[in-house]
C-alpha cells in the first residue's frame, strides 16, 4: 500500500499571532517549514507550539512527546540555542531528569508551612500555573482555528458580498476555488447552472436566459448562506486619511461614530500599549496626539517624525513599507492634496509592494486609496470570530451558517446584499 501523501500546500504565515515576537515566530515558523512534509497541518502546528512552549517557557509534556519534539528540534534550534545560551540556559532534557532536579531542590528547601509556602526553584521544563493557563488558552484558540472550516459542505468556500451577481466568481478567486456558470438549452427552455468546484449548487430553467440566471442566482445565494460563511465589507469602516502640506505629511484616522469601535481595554493592542507605558488618552509627550496608533506610518528608520524632505519618492516608499510591515488593515486614503504626479508615484510603488491602489473622484477632488490585498478569508474569520479583533470587526461583517450558530451566536444575522 502506497504511503499517504502529506499536503504541504498551506500557508504557514497564517499561524503567526498578531503580537508574537519576531524571535518567537521565526523559530516556530522554521520548525513548521522544516518538518511540514512529515506531518499533517494540524499535527505540525501543534508540535511547533509545543516546541516553542518548551523552548521559551520551559513547559513539560509526556515523555513520548518530549522525545519526539526534542529530536525534531535538533536541526531547527541549534543556532538559536547557541545565541540564547549567552543570556539564559534552556535546553531539551528528559522529563525524568527535570523531575529529579526539582525533587532535589525540594529536599533542600525548608518548609515553613503548607504547600503555599514551598518555594521550588524553576529549572528545565517546570512551568508556572500562569504559563499552563496561557498554554491552555493557546490550545483552545488553536482548536477553534482548526474547527473553523470543519464540516463545511463546500469546503473552504466563503461568499463575499461584492461584485453584484459576479460575487460567486469574485469569491471563488479569493478562495482559490473554481466557480463555473453554464448556459444550455433543454427543449424550448433556457437553462443556467452554477457550480462551485465540481458541485452543482443551483440550476434554473426559463423561457429566456436572463430570467434563468436571476432564478439560479437566488437559489445559489440561499444554498450558500445555509452552508458557508458570508463576508461583507463595512462601507463605513475606519480609514487613514493622509494629507500633504507644503512642508509635511499628516496622517489621521477617519473613524466611525460607534463608541464600541474605540480601543477596548480587553483588546490585545491596548494591553501591549499599556505594557509599553501608555496610560491612556492621546499619544505624545503632552498627550496631544490621537488615541489611535497610526503615527508608525510617518516613521522612518533614521529619525522618526519631524524630518524634512517628506514629499519625495523615497518617503512615499517608506510610508507604504511601514504599512506593509504593520498589522494595520485600515485603508490608506491619500487625499486630493497630493498631486497627479504624487498619485502616479504612489500607484507604482503600491504595485511593486503587492498593494491594491484605486483612484476616486475627478479633477481637483481626485484621491487615491491603497489597501492590503493579501488578507485571506480564513484570516478574516479567525480575527473576527475567534480573536474578536476590533480592527477586523470594524472592517468586515460576518454571517455564519446555521451549523456554526451555536459557536458564534453574535454573527447569525443575515447580511444584506
N, C-alpha and C positions, 0 to 999 in steps of 0.2 A: 504494500500500500504506500503510495507516494506521501511524503510528509506534507503537513498543512502549510500552505504559503502564508507568511505574515504580511499583512497590509502595512506598508510604510508610507502610504500616501496621505498623511495627515499633518496638520500644522502644529509644530512644536511650540511656536511662539504664542499660540492660543492660551497656553497654560501659565504664562507669565502673570503673576499677581500685580495689581496696579501699583502697590507701594513696596514691592520686593526690591531689595538692594541689588545692584548690578553684580556684586561679588556672589551673592546667594544665587541669583538667577543664572549667571554664566556657568556656574558649577552644575546646577541642576539640569540646565539645558544640555550641557556637554554629556552628562550621564545618559540622557534620553537619546541623543543623537548617536552616541557610540553603540548603544545596545538596542535600538528600536527594531532592528531586524531579527532579534531573538525572542521578543515577547509581543503580545497584543498591545494595543494602545493603552487600554485600561491598566494592564499589568505594569508596563514600563513607567507610566505616570505615577502609580502607587509606589513602585520601587524607588523611583527618583526622589519622591517625597520622604520616604523612609531614610534614604541615603543622606539627604541634606539635614534631616532632623537629628540624625546621629552625629553627623559631621559638625554641625553648628551648635546643637543644643545638648548633645550627649545623651539622647534618648535611648532606651533599651527596648528590645523586641525579643521574641522567641529565638532560641539558639539557631534553628534552621534558617530563619530569616536573616539573622545577623551574619551567618556564614556566607549565605548567597550574596548579600549586599556587600560584604567585605571583599569577596572575590571580584565582584563586578566593579568595585571602586578602585581596584589597584591601577588599572590603566587610565583612570579618569582623574584621580585626585593627587597623584604624586607631586606634581609641581606646586599645586595649591598647598599641600601639607608642608612641603619644604619651606615655603614662604611663610606659612602660618606659624610654623614651629618657632619662629623668631619671637613671636608675640605670645602664643599660648600653645601648649602641647595637648592635642586631642586626636587620638588615633583609634582605629578599629582594634578592639581586643575581644577575646571570647567573653560571653556573658558570664561564664563561671568565674573568670578572673576578676571581673568587675565586682561580682557579688562577694568574692573572697576579700577583695581590697576594702569594701565597705564594712565587712564584718570585723576586720582587723581594727578599723577606726573606731567602731562601736565599742570594742573591748577596751580600748584605751581611753574612751571618753567617760568622765564621771557622770552619773545620772542624778540630777538634783531633785527631780520629781517624776511626774508621769511621762507619757510619750511626748507631750508637747514641749518638754524641757530638754529632750535629747537633741544634741547638735551633731550631725553627721557630716563629715567632710564629703564634698561632691567630687567624684573622680570618675573618669571614663564615661560610662553611659548613664549615670544617675540623672534623672530628670525631676525637676520640681513639679509640684502639683499644678502650678500655673502653666508650665510647659506642656504637661499632659493635657490640660484643658484646652490649650491652644491647638495642640495636635488633634484633639477630638473635634474641635471646631473646623479645622482644616479638612479633616477626613469627611465631615458632614457636608461641607461645601463641595468637595471632590465628588462625593456620591451624587449630590444634586446635579452637578455638571454632567456626570455620566448618565443620569436618568433623564436629562432634558429632552433628548430626541428618542428615547426608548418607547417602543410600542406605538410609533407613529406610522400610520397606514402608508404614507407616501415618503417615507424615509426622511431625509434632511430638507425636503422642500418647504420653504417658507414663503408665504404670499406677501408681497409688498404692494400696498395700495397706491401705486404711482403709475402714470402712463396710460390712464384710461383703460380701454379694452385691450391694450397691449400689456397690461400688468402681469399676465401669466408669462409672456415671453421675457419681460424685464426681470421677473422673479427667478425664472429658470436660469438666466445668465448669472444672476447674483449668487445662486445656489449651486451653479455648475451642474444643473440637471436639465436635459433637453426637453423642451416643450414643443410639441408638433401639432399643428392645426391642419385638418384635411377637409377638402371640399369634394363632394361626389354627387352623383345623380342616381336616385333609386326610383325607378319607374318614371313618373312625371313629377317627382318631388326633388327638391334640392336638399342635400344632407351636409351637415357640418359637424366635425368631431374635434375634440380637444384631448390630447394625450400628454401625460406627464411621465417622462421616461418611456417605458413600454406599456403603461397602463392607460386605458381609456377611462376618462373621468366624466365626460359629457358628450351626448350625441343628440342632435335635434334635426327634424325634417320640416320643410315648409314649401310653399309654392315659390318663394323667392329666397335667394341665398342670404339676403340681408336679415330677414326675419329668423332664418335658421341660425345664423351667427348670434343674434341677440338672445335667442332662447338657450342656445348651448352655453353662452357666456354666463347667464343667470344660473343655469344648472351647475356649472363648474364652480361658481362662487359659493353656492350653497354647499356643495360637496367639500370643497377645500376648507371652508370655515368649520366644518364638522370634524376635520381630521388634521388640520395643520395650524401652526401659529400664523398670526397675521400681524404685520408691522406697518405702521403709518407714521410718516414724518409729522412732527408738530410744526405747523406753519408759523407759530408764534414763539418758537424756541429762541433762547438767548443767542446772540451773535456778538462777535467782537468787532466794533466799529473802529477803523483805523483812518485817521485824518492826517493830512500833511500841511504844515505851515511853512513859512519861509525858511525857518531855521530848525525845524524839529518835526518829529513824527509822534503822534499821540494815539494810544490805544485805550478804549473803554468798552466795557460790556454793556450792550443794549439788552436790558432784562425784561422778562415778563413781569407783570404786576403781582403774580400769585405769591403770597408770602411763603408758602411751603417750598418755593424754589430757592430760597436763601440757603446759605451754608447751614447745615444741620449739625448740631453738636454730636450726633451719632455717626456722622459721616467720617470715613477714614481720612479724607483730605483735611478735614477740620482738625482731627486728632493729631495728624502729622504736623500741621502748622502750630498747634499748641505746644507740641514737643520741642519745636524749634524756637520757642519763646514768644510766639504771638499770643497776646492776651485779649484779643477781640477788638472790634472797631476797625478803623482804617489802617492801612499799612504805611510805613514810613516813620521817620524819627519823631514827627509831630502828629502821627495818626491821621495825616491829611489825605492819604490815598484811599482808594476804593476798598471795600471789603472783599471784592472778587479778585483772586490772584492771577492777573494777566500781564503783569509787568515783565514776565520772563520773555515775552516776545521781543521787547526792545533791548534786551540784554545781549551784549556781545562778549566774546571771550577775553577781551583786553581790559575794558574799564567800566562795563556796565552802562547804566543810564547816565545821561548828561554829556555824552560825547558829541562832537560836531561832525560835519560831513555825513549826515544821516540820510541824505537823499540820493546816494549813488547806488549803482548796481550791487556793489559788494554788501551794502547794508540791507538791501532788499533780500538778497540771498540769505543773509544772517537771520532776518526775521522769519523767513519760511523754514530755514533749517531748525530754528528754535521750536517752531510749530510742529514740524515733523517729529522731532525728538521728544516732544512732550506727550502727556496723556490727554491733552485737551482735544475735545472733538467738536467744539463750537466752530461754526463757520467764520472765516475772516472776511469782513466787508471793507474793501478799500474804497473809500468814498470818492466823490467827484472832485475832491481837492487834488487828486493825483491826475497828472496829465495823460494824454493819449500815449505818449512815449513811455511814461511810467507803467501804464497798464500793459503795454506790449512787452516790456521787460519782465513784468511780474508773470504774465502768461507763459513766457518762455521758461523762466526759472521753475514755475509750478509744474510744467510738463516734464521737466528733467527730474523733478523730485516725486513724480507719480502722484501729484495732487490734481484735483479737478478744479478748473477755473472757468467761470461763466460771467460774461458781461451783461449788465442790465441797464435799461434807460437809454436816453438819447441825448446827443449833443452835450451841453454843459452839465446835465444831470446824470451822465453815464458813470456807473460804478462797476467794480469787479468783485465777485465773490469767489473765494478759494476755500475748498473743503477737502477733507480726507476721504479717499475712495477705497481704502483698503480695510475698512471696518466690516467684518463678516456678520452674517445673520446670527451665528452661534455666539459671537461676542456680544452682540446687542441683547440677545435673550438672556445670556448669563449676567450681564451687568444690570439689566432692569429687573429681572425676576429673582435672581439669586443674591447678587451683591447689593441690590437696591441702590445703585449708584445714581445720585441725584442729577448728575450731568447728563447721563444717558437717558434717564427718565424724563428730563426736560426736553430732549430732542426726539425721542421715539415713544409712540404709544403702541401697546401690545395687547392683542386679544388672543387668549389661549383657547384651544379646542376643549370640548366637554370632558375628555379623559384626563385633562390636566387642571380642571377647575378646582378640585379639592386641594391641590398643592399650591395653586396661585389664585385664590378667591378674589383678589383685588383686580384681576385682569380678565374678567369674563364678559364685560360689557362689549357689545358689538360695535365695531368701528365703522363709521360711515365712509362711503367711498366718495 
